C-alpha cells in the first residue's frame, strides 16, 4: 500500500501538477490512485481558451499515466533468481563487519575483531609508486593478464622466495586473490566434480565450489593436531570425481602452518590421482612466526604440473584496498583463467600494478617494512594466547602465522546468560559477545567448525587488551553446563 502511495506521488510530481491524492485499495490485484488536482498558479493568467486547451492536454497525459499504472499493476514480475546464486551463502565475516561498523557509526563503542585487514598503512614506498603512476599517466587499461613488468617481478619473487619457476605467460594478475581462486575453480571444475576442503576453511572456498556447480567435500581437522589435515583422512575421501584440493598455509582462520614433511605426505597422495589438482592459497606466507617456515606446494617433487599457486598483496603489504592478487601455474590452466577474466573484469588496476612492483622490490619477504608488521602481529598473538590460555574451559592452538586466533568456547554451550538467553553455538555466542561485551567476532560455523570463534588481531595491542577484558567480563558470569 505504501509503495502505491509513493508511486502515485512520484508520477503526479513528474506531470508538473501540484496535487492532493488519496489511495484506495480496490482488491488484491489492483490499486487505483484518486486525485484532486490543483492547477499550477501560472495558468490563472492565461486566456480561457488556452486554459481549456491546457486542461485537455494535461487530462490526456494524466489518463495515460493512470492507464499505464493500472496495466503495470496487473502484471506480475518474475523475481526468481538463478539456482546458482540461490545455492550461495552470504559471507558471515562481511556481515559481522558491516554490523559492527553500523553500530560504531551509531555511537556504540564496538571493538571490531571480525575483518581480516591489517591496521597498518600501506608502506610509503608502495604508496608513492601508486601516486607517481597517476602523475606519469599510467592510468589506462593494461593487458588482461597484467603488465609485463609486474608479471616479471612476480616470476622473480616466486623463483627467489619460493623455489618455483614460471614465465610471464604463466602468471595471471587479478583484482585480488579471491578473484584468482574463483577463476581457478570455474576454469577446472565441471558440474558434479568434487572440491576437497579441509576445515576450518576460509568462508569463500565452499561457495566458490558451488558457484562452479561442483560439490564441496569438507574434511574435518582437530584442534589437538593444530587444525592440520590428516593425510589418511584425505586419501580415504578421494574419489574419481575429486578435481581440486584447496590448501591454505598459513591458514585463515586458524593460523596453522603446514610443515614441509606433512605437505610431502599429502603430495605423495595427490600424485596417485591424475585428475586431482591443488590450489595452494599462500596469501599469508610472509606473516609467519619462527620457527615455522613456509613451503610452497608447487615446489615439491611432481607438484608443479598440478598446482595453481595463489598469492597477492593485501595482507603482507597492507594493501587491501588496492585489490591485487595473482595465480601462477601451468600455461594451459592460466590461459583458461585468463579467458574467464577477459569476460569478467579484464585487466587489474594499472596503478595498483605499479605499486605492486614497488612492493616486490622491498626485498626478500617484504624486507624491513613487512618485518616490522610481523613483529607487531607476533606480540599481539603472544598476548592473546597467554591471556585466553588462562581462561577456564577455553582451548586454543597457537597460531604459527596469519593474524587470527581460533578459540574453542564450546564448553560454554548450553549456558544461560541473564538478559540474553541460552548460548547454544558459536553464532549465539558471538551475538552475546556483541550484545554484552560490545566485541565483534566471527562464529566458527562460518568456517566449518562450530566449536570455535575467530578473532582477528590485526589491530593495536591496546585495543586487543581492552577486547580481552570485555570478553572475559562477559563470559565469566556464565555458568558452564556439566558436559558429559
N, C-alpha and C positions, 0 to 999 in steps of 0.2 A: 504493500500500500504506500509506504513511504517513498519507494522508488518511483511509483506512479506520480506522486506529487512532484517530486524533483524533476521528472521527465517532462511533465506538463509545464512546469515553471520555466524550464530552460528553453523549451520550444517557443513559448509565447514571448519570452525575452528576446529571442533571436528575430521574431517577426517585427519588432520595433514598437510594440504596444506596451503601455503600462497596463497592468492587469490586476484583477482580483479573481481568484478562482476557488472553486470547490471541487473536490474529487469524490465521486461516488462509485462504489464497487457494485457493478451490475451482475456479478456472477463470477465463478471461479476462473472462467476463461476470458473474461473481457472486463476492462476498466475504461470508463469514459471520463473525459475531462469536461466540466461545465464551467464556462467563464462569463463573467460580467465585465465587458470591455470598456475602458475609458480611452478615448482618442487622444493622441498627442496634442499638447497645448497649441502648437503652431497651426493646427487645422482650423482653429476658430476664426482666423482672419481670412480664410480663403472664400471665394465666391461659392454659393450654394452648389452650383453645377460641379465645381472642382471637388467640393467636399463629398458630393454624392458619388462622383467618379472614384474618388479615393476609397470611399466606403466599399464600393463594389469590388475594387481590386483587392483590398485587404480582406474582404469577406471571402473572396475566391481563394486567396492564399491560406486563410485560416481553415477553410473547408478541406483544402488539400492536405494541410498539416494533420488535421484530426483524422481524416480518412487514412492517411499513411500510418498514423499511430495505431488505429484500430486494426489495420492489416497486420502490422507488426505484432500486436498483442495476440493475434490469433495464431501466430506461427511459433512453434517450439524450436529452440536452438539445440542442436546436438552438442552437449558439453562433455561427451565421453573423451577419455584420454587414451593414449597408446598403452597397451598392456605392458610394454617395456618400461614405460615411465611409472606405471602403477606398481610395478614389482620392486621399485627402488624405495629405500627408506631414507628420510632426510638425515643429514649429519647431526648427531647429538652434540658434538663439540661446537659446531657452529650455532646450534640452537641455544645451548647453555651460555656461550659467549655473548650472543645477541641479547639474551635475557638479562645477563649481568650488566651489560652496557646500558640497557634501558633503565634498570634500577639505579645505576650510578648517575645517569642523566636526570633521574627524578629526585636525586638528593640522598639516596640510600647509600651509606658508606660500604659498599660491597668490595671485598678483595677478590679480584678475578684471577683464578688459578686454572682456568679451563683451556685457554688458547695456547697453542704451541708456537709462540712467537718471541724471539729474543728481545729483551728490553734494551739492548744496546743500539746506538745509532750505527748506520752504515759507515764503515771506516772512511775517513776523509779522502784518502787517495782514490777510492772507488767512486765516491760521490762526485769528486772533482772531474773524474773521467766522464761521468754522465753529463755534467754541466758543460764540459768542453765539447762533448759530442753535439749538443744542441747548438752551441756557438759556432761550431765548424760546419754546421749544415748536415750532419748525419741524421736526418730526420725523415728519410724516405724508406719505402719498402726495402727489405733485404731479401736475398734468395730464401725460398721456402725452408730449406734445411738450416739456414743460419749463414752468417758471413763466413767466408773462408778464414778470416783472421781468428774468429772465436773458435771455430772448429779445429783449427791447427793448434790453438792454445789448449783446448781440451785434450786433443791427442797427446800433446806433450805432457800434460798433467797425468793422464792415465798411464803413460809409459813410465814416468819418473816415480810416481807415488804408489801406483797400484800394480805395476809389473804386467800390464796388458797393452798390447799394441793394436792400434787402429789407424786407418787412414781417414781423411776428412769426409769421404763419401760413406763412411760407416758411422757417422755421427749425425743425429738429428736434434736440433735445438728447438725447444718448445716453450710455451708460456707456463713454465713450472713443471716440477717432477710429476705432479698429479696428472697433467695432460699427457706426459710421456708414458706413464704406466697405463692410462686408459687406452691410448692408441696401440700399445703393445697387445693388450688383451683383445681389443677389437680386431687387430690385424691377424692374430694367430689362432683365435678360438672360433670354432664352428658351433652352431646350436647343438646342445647336448654334450659338448665337451665338459671336462671337469677341471676346475682350478683348485689346487690344493693350497690351503692357507692355514698355517699354524696360528693358534690362538693362545694368548691375546694378540689381536691383529689391529692394524690401523683401520679405522672405521670404514674407509672407502674401498678396501680390497673386495669384500663380497659384493658390493654394489656394482663395481666395475665388471665383475664376472656376470652378474645378472643383466647388465646393460648389453653384454655380448651374447645373451641367451645361453650362457654357459652355467654350469652348476657349481657353486662354491662348496668345497669339501673341507670342513673345519676339523683340524687336528688339535686336540687339547694338549696343553703342557701344564707342568706343575710348578708352583712357587718354590718347592723344595729343590727343583732342578734349575732354578733361575729362569724359569719360563723358556727353556731351550727345547727344541724339537728332538724327540727320541727317534733315532734312525729306524729302529724296529717298528715303531708305530707308522712311520712314513711308508716303509716297504709294504706293510700289511694293507695299506689303503690305496695303493696304486693299481689302477685298472687299465683296460685298453682304451678307456675314454679319457684318461689323465693327459692333459695337454700342458698345463702350466703349474709350476711350484713357485710360490712367491715367498722370498726370504727378505727380512728386513733386519739389518745389523749395522750399527746399534739400533735397537728396536724402539719404535713408538707402538705401545705405551709403556713398555716395561724397563727400557734402558739396558736390556740384556745385549751382550756382545757374543757372537758365536766364535769360539776358539777355532783355530785352524784345523786341529785334529778332528773336531766334530764335523766341520764343513767337508773335510776329506771323506769321512764316512758317508755323509749324505751324497757326495759326488759319486762315490762308488755305486750307490743305489741308482742314482739318476742315469748313470752310464749304461745300466742294464735295460733301460726302457727308451727305445729310439724316438718315440713320439713326445717324450717329456722334455719340455723346455723350462728354463729357470729365469724368473725376473729377480734380479738382485737389487733391492732398494737400498742405496748407500748414502742417502741424503744427510745422515748424521755422522758420517765417517770421521770428520775432524773433531767432533765433540765426543771425545773418548778419554777415559781416565786410566792412566798407567796403574798396574802393569798390563792392562788389556791392550790388545793390538788388533787393528782392523785388517781383515783379509778379504780381498775381492774374490767372489766366487769364480769369476771368469779366468782368474789366474791359476786355478787348479788344473791338473792334467786332464785333458779331454773335455773341459767345460767351456772353452772359448766359443766353440761352434754352436753351443746350445744355450748360451747365456746372454740375456739382454740386461746390461748394467745401466741403472737409472741413478742420476745424481742431479744436483742443482746448486743454487747459490743462496737460497732463502735462509737456511739455518746457520751454517758456519759463518757466513759473511754478513749476517743480519740484513738481508736484502729481500725480506718477504714481499714488500710492495713492488719490487722491481719485476717480479713474475718471470723467472727464467730458470729453466731446467733442461736436461738433455738425456738422451738414451744413446748408448753405444752397443753395437752388435754386428753380426754378420750382415753384409750388404743386402742380401735378399730380404731380410726382415725389416731393416731400416728403410729400404725403398718402399715397402708396403706401408709402414708407419707414415712415411712422408706423403704417400698418396692420400691417406686419410687427412693428414694435416692440411694439405693443399685445398681440401674442400671444407675444412672446419674453420681454421683461423689464419692460414698461411703463415708466413714467417713471423718470428717473435719480434718484440720491440727493438728497434735499431739502437736506441740509446742504452737500453739495458745490456745489449750485447757488447757495446763499447766498455761499459762498466765492468762486465764480466771478464773481459781481457785484463783489465787492471787488477781485478780480484785474483786471477790466476797468476798474476805477476808479483804478488806479495811474497812469494817464497814457498818452500815446502810446507804443505799442510796449512797454508794461510799465513805463515810467518808469525811475527810477534803480535800482530793485530788480533789474530784468532787465538793465539796462546793466552793473551790477557783475558779474553772472554771465557775460555775453557777453565782457566784458573778460578774465575769467579763462580762458574757453574759448579765446579768441584766443591768449593767452600760451602755453597748453598746445599748441595747434595749431602755433604757430611753432616751439616746441622740437622737436616730433616731426618736422615737415617738414625742419628743418635737420639733425636727427640721422640720420634714415633716408636723407636725401638724400646723405649721405656714405658710406653702406654700399655696397660693391661688389655690382653685379648687382641692385640694388633700384630699382624705378621707382615714382614717386608722382605724382599730380596734386594740386596744392594745393587743399584744400577751401575753398570760399567761404562755407560755412555749416554748420549742424548741429554735431555733435561726434564725427565719425568720420573715420578715416583708412583708405583702401582701398589697400593696399600690394601691389604686384606682386612676388612672390617666385619667379615661375615659372622663373627662371634656375637655381634650386637643385633643381628637379625632376629626379629621376634620381640624386641624390646618395645615397651610402650613409652612414648615421650609425652610429657604433660603439655597440654595445649596443642599438640600436633597429631598424635595418634600412633599407630603401630608402624614400626620400621620393618619392612618385610624383605627388602632387597636393596641393591646399590642405587636404584633410582630414587626410592623413598628416602634413603639416607642422604643423598645429595640434595633433595628438596628440603630435608630437615636442616642440613648444614647451611643452606642458603637462607632459610627462614629464621633459624635461631642463632646461627653463627655469622651470617652475612659473608659467607665464603662460598665462592662458586667453584665446584669441582665437577668432573665428568663421571657418570656412572660406568662401572666396569662392563655392564651389559652391552654398552655401545661397542666394546672391544672384544666381545665374546667370552667374558669371564665375569659373571655377576657377583662373585665373592669380593671383588675389589672396587676401589675408586681410583681415578687418576688425577693427580695434581701436577701442574707444571711449575717448575721452579725457575722459569725464565723471567724472574722479577727480582727485585732487590732483596738482600738478606734481611733488612729491616722489615720489609713487607711480609716476608716469609715467617719471621719471628712473630709478628702480630697475628698472622693467619693461623699459625700453630696454636697459639694461646686461645684463639677463638674456637678452633676445632676441639681442643682439649676441654674447654669450658662447656661446650655444647654436648660433648659425648660423656663426660664424667658422671652427670646425673642419671644417665641411662642404666637401668638395671638389666644386666645381661642375663638372658634366659639360660637355663641349665640344658645345654645341648647334649644329647645322648650320642 
